Amino acid sequence: MRELIIHDTNTARVTELMALVAGLGSGRVTAGPADPTGCDMVCNATPLGMTEGDPLPVATELLVPSMFVGDVIAGHGETWFLSAARRSGCKTANGDQMVEAVQEMMLASCSSK
């Protein structure tokens, strides 16, 4: 079963994002805690964890090597959050790598309009 669990400290943003993705029909969408336990992929789309001393978006001690961890904010290289995930044995991708991976899809989407 595919499930997207959305967490944000701002409940209005959670509600808004859930409404945006609910109609995609690709699996269940729920709101949840900042606990990555049981997840295959953990993606951060906030400025949390960009530099040392920042609060982290999830408890990094709960990350396990089987998880893929991404930080979607481009232009910052390996964030403190990604560094912690890598030290936990996770495969990671920074925002630049994530944009590069979907660039062809984004271009195709723009040209089809």
Sequence and secondary structure as in RCSB ss.txt:
>XXXX:A:sequence
MRELIIHDTNTARVTELMALVAGLGSGRVTAGPADPTGCDMVCNATPLGMTEGDPLPVATELLVPSMFVGDVIAG
HGETWFLSAARRSGCKTANGDQMVEAVQEMMLASCSSK
>XXXX:A:secstr
  EEEE  S HHHHHHHHHHHHTT SSEEEE  S  TT SEEEE SSTTSSTTS  SS GGG  TT EEEE  TT
S S HHHHHHHHTT EEE HHHHHHHHHHHHHHHHHT 
